[in-house]
Amino acid sequence: MSSESLVVAVVGATGAVGEEMINVLSERRFPVGQLVPLASERSAGRTLDWQGEEITVKTLTDTSFDGVDIALFSAGASISETFAPIAAAGGTLVVDNSRAFRMTDGVPLVVPEVNADALKCESKIIANPNCSTIQKVVALKPLHDAAKLKRVIVSTYQSASGAGRDAMDELREQTVSLLNFREVKTKHFSRRLAFDSIPQIDQFESDGFTREEHKMIFETRKIFGLDDLPVCATCVRVPVFVGHAMSINAEFERPMTLEDAARLLGDAEGVVFHEDPNDFPVAADAAGNDDVHVGRLRLDPSIDNGLVFWTVADNLRKGAATNAVQIAEALLGMGRL
């Protein structure tokens, strides 16, 4: 099939990430001949704008992928576990944004700037990493190539949009309620998020870490191919609508000067490096674009070969939708589409 007439499905098309996937497909001029937006029965029948035309969202079923070349999934792990194998069995390439297949042997976990070669495999399912993992490994990649990672400690400050549109609405409603001295209602978060922070993202595991923190640990190891890399993460939800931030402390096997680190980050694909310490990036700088912004670069005086830096990125775009589309572009470039 000609790349100019690819049939592309978006599963979860009415969600925050699904809508962003459709926007990014258009912005990046991915060769879509036909767009197939799919969602639950509740959202079916809605219309979405696609390059100036109104297209109707269809109900996701077992037969939704007939004739579909590639499907971008962003509808949660349970939906992916059910429908991604069905799509793949019928010959559709799947890029899945959920946690369902990320740690599955034989399924590549890909950030194109970091490990695009992992796409040279036979798997019909490709996993899109966790939003914060993507941001972290893009920033670490050029430094790792130069000096090899030895240990990573990260603390995240993640926006409400990472929990979906309903969570963003809850933050908005809580903020309005507080400012108007009304009762604050909490549904999607374990505590009130407005004007506070919550050191819990996803459920707690038996070791005291949350599932989100486990993702940051195990996905980083898989992407870099370093099964024994020591990684420790603390993930915090903050009252920001879009854009994740994090503080990264990285230890390397070989020494690296601050000047060399700055040069590597400045030259890195997908990175905007803020060299002036007064020009540190914040979530608002990242919202709406596809770059990983890095600033506040310092030597870590507590260890040998250590660096500390700050990074922000749009979690809906580079942390999800854009990375998925970049994977599709890489598959196309490899001739797998």
PAZAPA-4460 file (N, C-alpha, C; in steps of 0.05 Angstrom, whole numbers, plus 32768, in hexadecimal, padded with zeros to 4 digits):
% residues 337
    n_x    n_y    n_z   ca_x   ca_y   ca_z    c_x    c_y    c_z   seq   type   mol
   8011   7FE8   8000   8000   8000   8000   8012   8019   8000     1      M     A
   800A   802D   7FF1   8019   8045   7FF0   8018   8054   800A     2      S     A
   802F   805F   8012   8030   806E   802B   801E   8087   802A     3      S     A
   8015   808F   8012   8003   80A6   8010   7FE6   809E   8017     4      E     A
   7FE1   8084   801A   7FC5   807C   801F   7FC3   806A   8037     5      S     A
   7FD3   806F   804B   7FD2   805E   8063   7FB8   8062   8072     6      L     A
   7FAD   804C   807C   7F95   804D   808D   7F9F   804C   80AA     7      V     A
   7F99   8061   80B8   7FA4   8065   80D3   7F8C   8066   80E7     8      V     A
   7F8C   8055   80FB   7F78   8055   8110   7F84   8062   8129     9      A     A
   7F73   8071   8137   7F7A   807B   8152   7F66   8070   8165    10      V     A
   7F6F   8060   8178   7F5E   8054   818C   7F5F   8065   81A5    11      V     A
   7F47   806D   81AE   7F46   8081   81C4   7F47   809D   81B8    12      G     A
   7F3A   80A1   81A1   7F3C   80B9   8191   7F31   80D2   819F    13      A     A
   7F1E   80CD   81B2   7F12   80E4   81C0   7F1F   80EC   81DA    14      T     A
   7F34   80DD   81E2   7F42   80E3   81FA   7F57   80F9   81F5    15      G     A
   7F63   8103   820B   7F76   8119   8209   7F8E   8111   81F7    16      A     A
   7F99   80F9   81FB   7FAF   80F1   81EA   7FA6   80E9   81CE    17      V     A
   7F8F   80DC   81CC   7F85   80D4   81B2   7F81   80ED   81A0    18      G     A
   7F75   8101   81AB   7F71   811A   819C   7F8B   8126   8194    19      E     A
   7F9F   8125   81A6   7FB9   8130   81A0   7FC7   811F   818A    20      E     A
   7FC3   8105   818A   7FCE   80F4   8175   7FC4   80FC   8159    21      M     A
   7FAA   8102   8158   7F9E   810B   813F   7FAA   8126   8136    22      I     A
   7FAD   8138   8149   7FBA   8152   8143   7FD6   814F   8139    23      N     A
   7FE5   813D   8146   8001   8139   813E   8004   812C   8123    24      V     A
   7FF2   8119   811D   7FF2   810C   8103   7FEF   8121   80ED    25      L     A
   7FDD   8134   80F2   7FD9   8149   80DE   7FF0   815D   80DD    26      S     A
   7FFA   8165   80F5   8010   8179   80F6   8029   816E   80E8    27      E     A
   802F   8155   80EC   8048   8149   80E2   8044   813E   80C6    28      R     A
   802C   8142   80BB   8026   8139   809F   802B   811B   809B    29      R     A
   8024   810B   80AF   8026   80EF   80AB   8013   80E6   8095    30      F     A
   801C   80D5   8083   800C   80CF   806B   7FF3   80BE   8070    31      P     A
   7FDF   80CB   807B   7FC6   80BE   8081   7FB3   80C0   8069    32      V     A
   7FAC   80A9   805E   7F98   80A9   8049   7F7C   80A8   8054    33      G     A
   7F79   8099   806B   7F5F   8098   8079   7F65   8097   8096    34      Q     A
   7F57   80A8   80A6   7F59   80A7   80C3   7F41   8099   80CE    35      L     A
   7F45   8086   80E0   7F30   8077   80EC   7F30   807D   810A    36      V     A
   7F20   808F   8114   7F1F   8095   8131   7F0D   8081   813F    37      P     A
   7F18   8074   8154   7F09   805F   8163   7F08   8066   8180    38      L     A
   7EF1   805F   818C   7EEE   8064   81A9   7ED8   8051   81B4    39      A     A
   7ED1   8055   81CD   7EBC   8044   81D9   7EA1   804C   81CE    40      S     A
   7E8D   803B   81D4   7E72   8041   81CB   7E68   805C   81D5    41      E     A
   7E71   8063   81EC   7E69   807D   81F8   7E71   8095   81E7    42      R     A
   7E88   8093   81DA   7E93   80A9   81CA   7E8D   80A6   81AC    43      S     A
   7E85   808E   81A4   7E7F   8089   8188   7E69   809C   817E    44      A     A
   7E6C   80A5   8165   7E59   80B8   815A   7E62   80D5   815B    45      G     A
   7E74   80DB   816D   7E7F   80F6   816E   7E8E   80FC   8155    46      R     A
   7E91   8115   814E   7EA1   811C   8137   7EBA   812B   813F    47      T     A
   7ECF   8126   8130   7EE9   8133   8134   7EF2   8141   811B    48      L     A
   7F01   8156   811E   7F0C   8164   8107   7F25   8157   80FE    49      D     A
   7F26   8150   80E4   7F3E   8145   80D8   7F45   8154   80BF    50      W     A
   7F58   8166   80C1   7F61   8176   80AA   7F4A   8183   809C    51      Q     A
   7F38   8190   80AC   7F22   819F   80A1   7F09   8190   809C    52      G     A
   7F0A   8176   80A0   7EF2   8166   809C   7EE8   8159   80B6    53      E     A
   7ECE   8156   80B9   7EC3   8149   80D0   7EC2   812B   80CB    54      E     A
   7ECE   811B   80DD   7ECD   80FE   80DB   7EC0   80F3   80F4    55      I     A
   7EB2   80DD   80F1   7EA3   80D2   8107   7EB2   80BC   8116    56      T     A
   7EB2   80BE   8130   7EBF   80AA   8141   7EAE   8090   8141    57      V     A
   7EBC   807A   813D   7EAF   8060   813B   7EB4   8050   8155    58      K     A
   7EA2   803D   815A   7EA5   802C   8171   7EBC   8017   816D    59      T     A
   7ECD   8014   8180   7EE2   8000   817E   7ED7   7FE4   8181    60      L     A
   7EDC   7FD3   816D   7ED3   7FB8   816D   7EEA   7FA6   8162    61      T     A
   7EE4   7F8C   8162   7EF8   7F78   8158   7EFE   7F7C   813B    62      D     A
   7EEC   7F88   812C   7EF0   7F8B   810F   7EF9   7FA7   8107    63      T     A
   7EFF   7FB8   811B   7F06   7FD4   8115   7F20   7FD7   8105    64      S     A
   7F31   7FC3   8105   7F4B   7FC6   80F9   7F4E   7FB9   80DE    65      F     A
   7F37   7FB1   80D3   7F38   7FA6   80B8   7F41   7FBC   80A4    66      D     A
   7F57   7FB6   8096   7F62   7FCA   8083   7F72   7FE0   808F    67      G     A
   7F77   7FDF   80A9   7F86   7FF4   80B7   7FA4   7FED   80B6    68      V     A
   7FB4   8000   80AD   7FD1   7FFB   80AC   7FDF   7FFF   80C6    69      D     A
   7FD8   8014   80D5   7FE4   8019   80EF   7FD0   8025   8101    70      I     A
   7FD0   801C   811B   7FBE   8026   812F   7FCD   8031   8146    71      A     A
   7FC6   8049   814E   7FD2   8056   8165   7FBE   8053   817C    72      L     A
   7FC6   8045   8191   7FB4   8040   81A8   7FBA   8052   81BF    73      F     A
   7FA4   805E   81CA   7FA7   806E   81E3   7F8C   806D   81F2    74      S     A
   7F85   8054   81FA   7F6B   8051   8207   7F6D   8041   8221    75      A     A
   7F85   803D   822B   7F89   802E   8244   7F92   8012   823F    76      G     A
   7F9E   8006   8254   7FAA   7FEC   8252   7F96   7FD6   824C    77      A     A
   7F7F   7FD6   8258   7F6C   7FC1   8254   7F62   7FC0   8237    78      S     A
   7F5D   7FD7   822B   7F55   7FD8   820F   7F6C   7FCE   81FD    79      I     A
   7F84   7FD7   8203   7F9B   7FCE   81F3   7F9F   7FB0   81F5    80      S     A
   7F9D   7FA5   820D   7FA1   7F88   8211   7F8C   7F78   8201    81      E     A
   7F74   7F83   81FE   7F60   7F75   81EF   7F62   7F79   81D1    82      T     A
   7F66   7F92   81C8   7F63   7F97   81AB   7F7E   7F99   819C    83      F     A
   7F94   7FA0   81A9   7FAD   7FA2   819B   7FB5   7F87   818F    84      A     A
   7FB3   7F70   819D   7FBA   7F56   8190   7FA7   7F50   8179    85      P     A
   7F8E   7F58   817A   7F7B   7F53   8164   7F84   7F63   814C    86      I     A
   7F8B   7F7C   8150   7F95   7F8D   813A   7FAF   7F81   812E    87      A     A
   7FC1   7F7A   813F   7FDB   7F6F   8136   7FD8   7F55   8126    88      A     A
   7FC6   7F44   8130   7FC1   7F2A   8123   7FB6   7F2E   8107    89      A     A
   7FA8   7F44   8102   7F9D   7F4A   80E8   7FB1   7F59   80D6    90      G     A
   7FC9   7F5E   80DF   7FDD   7F6B   80CF   7FE1   7F88   80D4    91      G     A
   7FD2   7F94   80E7   7FD5   7FB0   80ED   7FEC   7FB4   8100    92      T     A
   7FFD   7FC8   80FA   8012   7FD0   810D   8005   7FE0   8123    93      L     A
   800D   7FDB   813C   8001   7FE8   8153   8017   7FF8   8162    94      V     A
   8011   8011   8168   8022   8021   817A   8011   8026   8192    95      V     A
   8018   801A   81A9   8007   801A   81C0   8012   802D   81D6    96      D     A
   8001   803F   81DF   8009   8053   81F3   8004   804A   8210    97      N     A
   7FF9   8033   8214   7FF3   802A   822F   800B   801A   823A    98      S     A
   8008   8011   8253   801D   8001   8260   801B   7FE4   8259    99      R     A
   8007   7FDC   8249   8000   7FC0   8244   8017   7FAF   823B   100      A     A
   8028   7FB9   8228   803C   7FA9   821B   8059   7FB3   821F   101      F     A
   805B   7FC8   8230   8076   7FD5   8231   808C   7FC2   823B   102      R     A
   8086   7FB1   824D   809A   7F9F   8258   8098   7F83   824D   103      M     A
   8089   7F7F   8238   8085   7F65   822B   809E   7F5E   821A   104      T     A
   80A9   7F47   821F   80C0   7F3F   820E   80B8   7F3E   81F1   105      D     A
   80C9   7F48   81E0   80C4   7F47   81C3   80B5   7F5F   81B9   106      G     A
   80AA   7F70   81CB   809C   7F88   81C3   80AF   7FA0   81C8   107      V     A
   80B7   7FAD   81B2   80C9   7FC4   81B6   80BC   7FDB   81C4   108      P     A
   80CB   7FE8   81D6   80C3   7FFF   81E5   80D4   8016   81DA   109      L     A
   80C7   8029   81CC   80D7   803A   81BA   80D3   8058   81BF   110      V     A
   80EA   8066   81C0   80EB   8083   81BD   80FD   8088   81A5   111      V     A
   80F3   8091   818E   8103   8092   8176   811E   809F   8178   112      P     A
   8120   80B5   8188   813A   80C2   818B   814E   80B1   819A   113      E     A
   8144   809D   81A8   8155   808D   81BA   815B   8071   81B0   114      V     A
   8147   8062   81A7   814B   8046   819F   813A   803E   8188   115      N     A
   813A   804D   8173   812A   8047   815B   8131   802C   814F   116      A     A
   814A   8023   8153   8152   8009   8148   8141   7FF2   8153   117      D     A
   8135   7FF6   816A   8124   7FE1   8176   810C   7FDB   8165   118      A     A
   8106   7FEC   8152   80EF   7FE8   8140   80F6   7FD4   812A   119      L     A
   810F   7FCD   8127   8117   7FB9   8113   8112   7F9D   811E   120      K     A
   80F9   7F97   8121   80F1   7F7D   812C   80D7   7F74   811E   121      C     A
   80CD   7F5D   8125   80B5   7F53   8118   809B   7F59   8128   122      E     A
   809E   7F65   813F   8086   7F6A   8150   8073   7F7D   8142   123      S     A
   805A   7F76   8141   8045   7F88   8137   803C   7F9C   814B   124      K     A
   8043   7F98   8164   803C   7FAA   817A   8055   7FB9   8183   125      I     A
   8054   7FD3   8184   806A   7FE3   818E   805F   7FF3   81A6   126      I     A
   806E   7FF4   81BB   8065   8001   81D4   8070   801E   81D5   127      A     A
   805F   8031   81DB   8066   804C   81E0   806C   804E   81FE   128      N     A
   8083   8058   8206   8089   8059   8223   8078   806C   8233   129      P     A
   807A   806A   824D   806D   807D   825F   8077   8099   8259   130      N     A
   8065   80AD   825C   806C   80C9   8255   8085   80D3   8262   131      C     A
   8088   80CE   827C   80A0   80D8   828A   80B9   80C8   8282   132      S     A
   80B6   80AF   827C   80CD   809F   8273   80D8   80AB   8259   133      T     A
   80C5   80B1   8246   80CE   80BD   822D   80DE   80D6   8231   134      I     A
   80D4   80E8   8241   80E1   8101   8246   80FD   80FD   8252   135      Q     A
   80FE   80EA   8265   8117   80E5   8273   812D   80DA   8260   136      K     A
   8125   80C5   8250   813A   80B8   8240   8143   80C9   8229   137      V     A
   8132   80DB   821E   813A   80ED   8209   8150   80FF   8214   138      V     A
   814D   8109   822D   8161   811B   8239   817B   810B   8240   139      A     A
   8178   80F3   8249   818F   80E3   8251   819F   80D7   823A   140      L     A
   8192   80D2   8223   819F   80C4   820D   81BA   80CF   8205   141      K     A
   81BD   80E9   81FF   81D7   80F2   81F6   81ED   80F0   820B   142      P     A
   81E5   80F3   8224   81F8   80F0   823A   8200   80D3   823F   143      L     A
   81ED   80C2   823C   81F3   80A5   823E   8205   809C   8228   144      H     A
   8201   80A5   8210   8212   809D   81FA   822F   80A6   81FF   145      D     A
   8233   80BC   820C   824E   80C7   8210   825B   80BB   8228   146      A     A
   824D   80B4   823E   825A   80AD   8257   824E   8094   8264   147      A     A
   8239   8089   825B   822B   8071   8264   821F   8074   8280   148      K     A
   8205   8071   8281   81F7   8074   829A   81FF   805F   82AF   149      L     A
   8202   8068   82C7   8208   8056   82DE   81F1   8055   82F2   150      K     A
   81E3   806B   82F5   81CC   806D   8308   81BB   8085   8302   151      R     A
   81A1   8083   8305   818F   8099   8300   817B   809C   8317   152      V     A
   8179   80B5   8321   8165   80BB   8335   8153   80D2   832A   153      I     A
   8139   80CE   832B   8128   80E2   831F   8110   80E8   8331   154      V     A
   8109   8101   8332   80F0   810A   8340   80DF   8119   832B   155      S     A
   80C6   8111   8328   80B5   811D   8314   80A0   812F   8320   156      T     A
   8097   8142   830F   8082   8155   8317   806F   8155   8300   157      Y     A
   805B   8143   8301   804B   813C   82EA   802F   814A   82EA   158      Q     A
   8027   8153   82D3   800F   8162   82D0   7FF6   8151   82D1   159      S     A
   7FDF   815E   82D6   7FC5   8150   82D8   7FBE   8141   82BE   160      A     A
   7FC6   814C   82A7   7FBF   8140   828E   7FCA   8124   828B   161      S     A
   7FDE   811D   829A   7FE8   8101   829A   7FD4   80ED   82A3   162      G     A
   7FC0   80F6   82B1   7FAA   80E4   82BB   7F91   80E7   82AA   163      A     A
   7F93   80F6   8294   7F7C   80F8   8282   7F6C   8112   8284   164      G     A
   7F59   8114   8272   7F48   812D   8271   7F38   8131   828A   165      R     A
   7F2D   811B   8295   7F1C   811E   82AD   7F2D   8128   82C4   166      D     A
   7F46   8120   82C5   7F58   812A   82DB   7F5E   8148   82D8   167      A     A
   7F61   8151   82BF   7F64   816D   82BA   7F4C   817D   82C2   168      M     A
   7F35   8172   82BC   7F1C   817F   82C5   7F1A   8180   82E3   169      D     A
   7F23   816B   82F1   7F22   816B   830E   7F34   8181   8319   170      E     A
   7F4C   8184   830E   7F5E   8199   8318   7F51   81B4   8314   171      L     A
   7F45   81B8   82FD   7F37   81D2   82F7   7F21   81D7   830B   172      R     A
   7F10   81C2   830F   7EFA   81C5   8322   7F03   81CA   833E   173      E     A
   7F18   81BC   8347   7F22   81BF   8362   7F2D   81DC   8365   174      Q     A
   7F3A   81E6   8351   7F46   8201   8353   7F30   8215   8356   175      T     A
   7F1B   8213   8345   7F05   8225   8346   7EF7   8224   8361   176      V     A
   7EF3   820B   836B   7EE5   8208   8385   7EF5   8215   839B   177      S     A
   7F0F   8211   839C   7F1F   821D   83B1   7F1F   823B   83B0   178      L     A
   7F21   8246   8398   7F21   8263   8395   7F06   8270   839C   179      L     A
   7EF1   825F   839C   7ED6   8269   83A2   7ECC   825E   83BD   180      N     A
   7EDF   8253   83CD   7ED9   824A   83E8   7EC2   8235   83E8   181      F     A
   7EC3   8223   83D4   7EB0   820D   83D3   7EBD   81F3   83D9   182      R     A
   7EAD   81DF   83DF   7EB8   81C4   83E4   7EC7   81B9   83CC   183      E     A
   7EDE   81AD   83D2   7EEF   81A2   83BD   7EE9   8184   83BB   184      V     A
   7EE3   817B   83A3   7EDD   815F   839E   7EF5   8151   8392   185      K     A
   7EFB   8139   839B   7F12   8129   8391   7F08   810E   8387   186      T     A
   7F0E   8108   836E   7F06   80EF   8362   7F1D   80E0   8355   187      K     A
   7F2C   80EE   8344   7F41   80E1   8334   7F5C   80E0   8342   188      H     A
   7F5F   80F0   8357   7F78   80F1   8365   7F74   80E7   8382   189      F     A
   7F89   80DD   838F   7F86   80D4   83AA   7F84   80EA   83BE   190      S     A
   7F8D   8102   83B7   7F8B   811A   83C8   7F82   8131   83B6   191      R     A
   7F7D   8148   83C3   7F78   8160   83B4   7F91   8168   83A5   192      R     A
   7F8F   816E   838B   7FA6   8176   837B   7FA9   8194   837A   193      L     A
   7F93   81A3   8379   7F95   81C0   8376   7FA5   81CC   838D   194      A     A
   7FB9   81DC   8385   7FCA   81EA   8399   7FD8   81D7   83AB   195      F     A
   7FDF   81BF   83A1   7FED   81AB   83B1   7FFC   8199   839E   196      D     A
   8009   8185   83A9   8016   8170   8399   8011   8155   83A6   197      S     A
   8011   8140   8395   800A   8126   839E   8021   8112   8397   198      I     A
   802F   8107   83AB   8045   80F5   83A4   803C   80D9   839F   199      P     A
   8028   80D7   838E   801D   80BC   8386   8012   80BF   836A   200      Q     A
   801C   80AF   8357   8011   80AD   833C   800D   8090   8336   201      I     A
   7FF4   8088   8332   7FEC   806C   832F   7FEE   805E   834A   202      D     A
   7FE9   8044   834A   7FE6   8035   8363   8001   802E   836F   203      Q     A
   8001   802A   838A   8019   8022   8398   801E   8004   8394   204      F     A
   8037   7FFD   8390   803F   7FE1   838E   804A   7FD7   83A9   205      E     A
   8050   7FBD   83AA   8057   7FB1   83C4   8071   7FBC   83CF   206      S     A
   8082   7FC7   83BE   809C   7FD2   83C8   809A   7FEF   83D0   207      D     A
   8082   7FFB   83D0   807E   8016   83D8   8080   802A   83C1   208      G     A
   808A   8021   83AA   808B   8032   8393   8070   8031   8385   209      F     A
   806A   8046   8376   8051   8045   8366   8056   8038   834B   210      T     A
   8041   8031   833E   8043   8025   8323   8051   8038   8310   211      R     A
   804B   8052   8312   8058   8066   8301   8076   8067   8306   212      E     A
   807F   8064   831F   809B   8063   8325   80A8   804A   831A   213      E     A
   809A   8034   831B   80A4   801B   830F   80A8   801F   82F1   214      H     A
   8095   802C   82E4   8098   8031   82C7   80B2   8040   82C2   215      K     A
   80B7   8055   82D1   80CF   8065   82CE   80E9   8054   82D1   216      M     A
   80E7   8040   82E2   80FF   802F   82E8   8102   801B   82D1   217      I     A
   80EE   800A   82CD   80F1   7FF3   82BB   80F1   7FFB   829E   218      F     A
   80E2   8010   8296   80E2   8018   827A   80FD   8025   8273   219      E     A
   8109   8034   8285   8123   8040   827F   8138   802A   827A   220      T     A
   8137   8015   828A   814A   7FFF   8286   8146   7FF2   826B   221      R     A
   812D   7FED   8263   8127   7FDF   824A   812F   7FF0   8232   222      K     A
   8129   800A   8233   812F   801B   821C   814D   801E   8218   223      I     A
   815C   8020   822D   8179   8023   822A   8187   8007   8228   224      F     A
   8179   7FF2   822D   8185   7FD7   822C   8198   7FD3   8243   225      G     A
   8192   7FDF   825A   81A2   7FDC   8272   8191   7FCF   8288   226      L     A
   8190   7FB5   8288   817E   7FA7   829A   8184   7FAB   82B8   227      D     A
   819D   7FB2   82BE   81A5   7FB5   82DB   81A9   7FD2   82E2   228      D     A
   81A1   7FE5   82D1   81A6   8001   82D8   8197   8009   82F1   229      L     A
   81A4   8013   8306   8196   801D   831D   8186   8037   8317   230      P     A
   816C   8035   831B   815B   804C   8316   8148   804F   832E   231      V     A
   8145   8067   8338   8132   806C   834D   8121   8084   8346   232      C     A
   8107   8082   834A   80F4   8097   8341   80E0   809E   8357   233      A     A
   80DA   80B7   835A   80C3   80C1   836A   80B2   80D2   8358   234      T     A
   8099   80CA   8354   8087   80D7   8341   8071   80E7   8350   235      C     A
   806F   8100   834A   805D   8112   8358   804A   8120   8344   236      V     A
   8030   8120   834C   801C   812F   833C   801B   814C   8346   237      R     A
   801C   815F   8334   801C   817C   833C   8005   818A   832D   238      V     A
   7FFC   81A1   8338   7FE5   81AF   832C   7FEC   81BF   8313   239      P     A
   7FF4   81B1   82FF   7FFA   81BC   82E5   7FE9   81AD   82D1   240      V     A
   7FDE   81BA   82BD   7FCC   81AD   82AA   7FDB   819C   8296   241      F     A
   7FEF   81A7   8289   7FFE   8199   8274   801C   819E   8278   242      V     A
   802C   8189   8276   8049   818B   8278   8054   817E   8291   243      G     A
   8066   816A   828D   8073   815D   82A3   808F   8169   82A7   244      H     A
   8097   816B   82BF   80B2   8174   82C6   80C0   815F   82D6   245      A     A
   80DA   815F   82D6   80E9   814C   82E7   8105   8156   82ED   246      M     A
   810F   814D   8304   812A   8152   830C   8139   8137   8309   247      S     A
   814F   8137   82FA   815E   811F   82F4   817A   8121   82FF   248      I     A
   8182   810D   830F   819D   810A   8319   81A8   80F1   830C   249      N     A
   81BC   80F4   82FB   81C8   80DE   82EC   81E5   80DB   82F2   250      A     A
   81ED   80C2   82F8   8209   80BB   82FD   8213   80AB   82E5   251      E     A
   822C   80B0   82DC   8237   80A4   82C4   8250   8094   82CB   252      F     A
   8257   8082   82BA   826F   8072   82BE   8289   8081   82B7   253      E     A
   8286   8094   82A5   829D   80A4   829C   8299   80C1   82A3   254      R     A
   82AF   80D0   82A7   82AC   80EC   82AD   82A3   80FC   8295   255      P     A
   8296   8112   829B   828C   8124   8285   828C   8140   8290   256      M     A
   8297   8153   8282   8297   816E   828B   827C   817B   8287   257      T     A
   8277   8190   8295   825D   819E   8292   825B   81A9   8276   258      L     A
   8271   81B2   826B   8271   81BD   8250   826A   81A8   823C   259      E     A
   8275   8190   823F   826F   817A   822D   8251   8172   822F   260      D     A
   8247   8170   8247   822B   8169   824B   8219   817E   823E   261      A     A
   821F   8197   8242   820F   81AC   8236   8210   81AB   8217   262      A     A
   8227   81A5   820C   8229   81A2   81EF   8219   818B   81E5   263      R     A
   821A   8174   81F3   820C   815C   81EB   81EE   8161   81EB   264      L     A
   81E4   816E   8201   81C8   8173   8203   81BF   8188   81EE   265      L     A
   81D0   819B   81E9   81C9   81B0   81D5   81C7   81A4   81B9   266      G     A
   81D6   818F   81B3   81D6   8182   8199   81C2   816B   8196   267      D     A
   81B6   8163   81AC   81A5   814B   81AC   818B   814F   819D   268      A     A
   8183   813A   818F   816A   813A   8181   8153   813A   8195   269      E     A
   8140   814C   8191   8128   814D   81A1   812B   815C   81BB   270      G     A
   8143   8168   81C0   8149   8176   81D9   814D   8194   81D3   271      V     A
   8141   81A5   81E4   8147   81C1   81E4   8156   81C7   81FF   272      V     A
   816F   81CE   81FC   8180   81D2   8214   8181   81EF   821B   273      F     A
   817A   81F5   8234   817A   8211   823F   8194   8214   824F   274      H     A
   81A8   8220   8242   81C2   8222   824F   81C3   8237   8265   275      E     A
   81B6   824D   8261   81B5   8262   8276   81A5   8258   828E   276      D     A
   81B1   8257   82A6   81A3   824D   82BD   818A   825E   82C4   277      P     A
   8189   8277   82BB   8172   8287   82C0   815B   8282   82AC   278      N     A
   8162   8273   8298   814F   826D   8282   8144   8250   8286   279      D     A
   8140   8249   829F   8136   822D   82A3   811B   8229   8297   280      F     A
   8115   8211   828C   80FB   820C   827F   80E6   8204   8294   281      P     A
   80CD   820B   828F   80B7   8202   829F   80A2   81F5   828D   282      V     A
   808D   81E9   829A   807A   81DA   828A   806D   81EB   8274   283      A     A
   8068   8204   827A   805C   8215   8265   806D   8218   824D   284      A     A
   8087   8216   8250   8099   8217   8239   8096   81FF   8227   285      D     A
   808F   81E8   8233   808E   81CF   8224   8072   81CA   8218   286      A     A
   805D   81D5   8224   8042   81CF   821C   803E   81D8   81FF   287      A     A
   8034   81C5   81EF   802E   81CA   81D3   8045   81C5   81BF   288      G     A
   805C   81BC   81C9   8072   81B6   81B7   807D   819A   81BD   289      N     A
   808F   8190   81AC   8098   8175   81AD   80B4   8171   81B8   290      D     A
   80BF   8186   81C3   80DB   8184   81CD   80DC   817D   81EA   291      D     A
   80F2   8171   81F2   80F9   816D   820E   810C   8184   8216   292      V     A
   8103   8195   8227   8113   81AC   8230   8124   81A5   8248   293      H     A
   813D   81AB   8247   8150   81A5   825C   815E   81BE   8266   294      V     A
   815F   81C2   8280   816D   81D9   828B   8178   81D3   82A7   295      G     A
   8183   81E7   82B4   818F   81E4   82CF   81A3   81CE   82D0   296      R     A
   81B4   81CB   82BC   81C8   81B6   82BB   81DF   81BD   82CF   297      L     A
   81E5   81A9   82E0   81FA   81AD   82F4   820A   8193   82F8   298      R     A
   8223   8196   8301   8232   817F   830B   8227   8178   8327   299      L     A
   8226   815E   832C   821D   8155   8346   8236   8153   8358   300      D     A
   8239   8164   836C   8251   8164   837D   8252   814D   8390   301      P     A
   823C   813D   8393   823B   8128   83A7   8246   810D   839D   302      S     A
   824A   810B   8383   8254   80F2   8377   8267   80F8   8360   303      I     A
   8277   80E5   8358   8288   80E7   8340   8276   80E3   8327   304      D     A
   827C   80F2   8313   826F   80EE   82F9   8251   80F1   82FA   305      N     A
   8248   8104   830A   822B   8109   830D   8222   8123   8301   306      G     A
   820A   8122   82F5   81FD   813A   82EB   81E1   813D   82F6   307      L     A
   81D8   8155   82F9   81BD   815B   8302   81B1   816F   82EE   308      V     A
   8198   8169   82E6   818B   817D   82D4   816D   817A   82D6   309      F     A
   815F   818E   82CB   8142   8191   82CC   8138   818F   82AF   310      W     A
   8121   8182   82AC   8115   817F   8291   80F7   8181   8292   311      T     A
   80EC   818C   827D   80CF   818E   827A   80C7   8186   825E   312      V     A
   80AF   817B   825B   80A5   8173   8240   8086   8172   8241   313      A     A
   807A   8175   822A   805D   8172   8228   8056   8154   8228   314      D     A
   8049   814B   823D   8044   812F   8241   802F   8124   822D   315      N     A
   801E   8135   8223   800A   812C   8210   8016   8129   81F4   316      L     A
   802A   8139   81EE   8037   8139   81D4   804F   8126   81D4   317      R     A
   8067   8130   81DB   807F   811F   81DA   807B   8107   81ED   318      K     A
   806D   810C   8203   806A   80F6   8216   8056   80E1   820E   319      G     A
   8048   80E5   81F7   8034   80D2   81EF   802F   80D3   81D1   320      A     A
   801F   80E7   81C8   8016   80E8   81AC   802C   80EB   8198   321      A     A
   803E   80FE   819C   8053   8103   8189   8066   80EB   8187   322      T     A
   806D   80E0   819E   807F   80C9   819E   8073   80B1   818E   323      N     A
   8058   80AD   8191   804B   8098   8182   804C   809D   8164   324      A     A
   8047   80B6   815C   8048   80BD   8140   8065   80BB   8135   325      V     A
   8078   80C2   8145   8094   80BF   813D   809B   80A2   8139   326      Q     A
   8090   8091   814A   8094   8074   8145   8088   806B   812B   327      I     A
   8070   8075   8125   8063   806F   810B   8075   8079   80F4   328      A     A
   8080   8091   80F7   8091   809C   80E2   80AA   808A   80DE   329      E     A
   80B5   8081   80F4   80CD   8070   80F2   80C6   8055   80E5   330      A     A
   80AF   804A   80EC   80A6   8031   80DF   80A3   8035   80C1   331      L     A
   8098   804C   80B9   8094   8052   809D   80B0   8055   808F   332      L     A
   80C2   8062   809C   80DD   8066   8091   80EC   804C   808E   333      G     A
   80E6   8038   809F   80F3   801E   809E   80E5   800B   8089   334      M     A
   80D0   8014   807E   80C1   8004   806B   80AF   7FF0   8078   335      G     A
   80A9   7FF3   8092   8096   7FE1   809F   8079   7FE9   809B   336      R     A
   8075   7FFF   808E   805A   8008   8087   8058   800B   8069   337      L     A
***
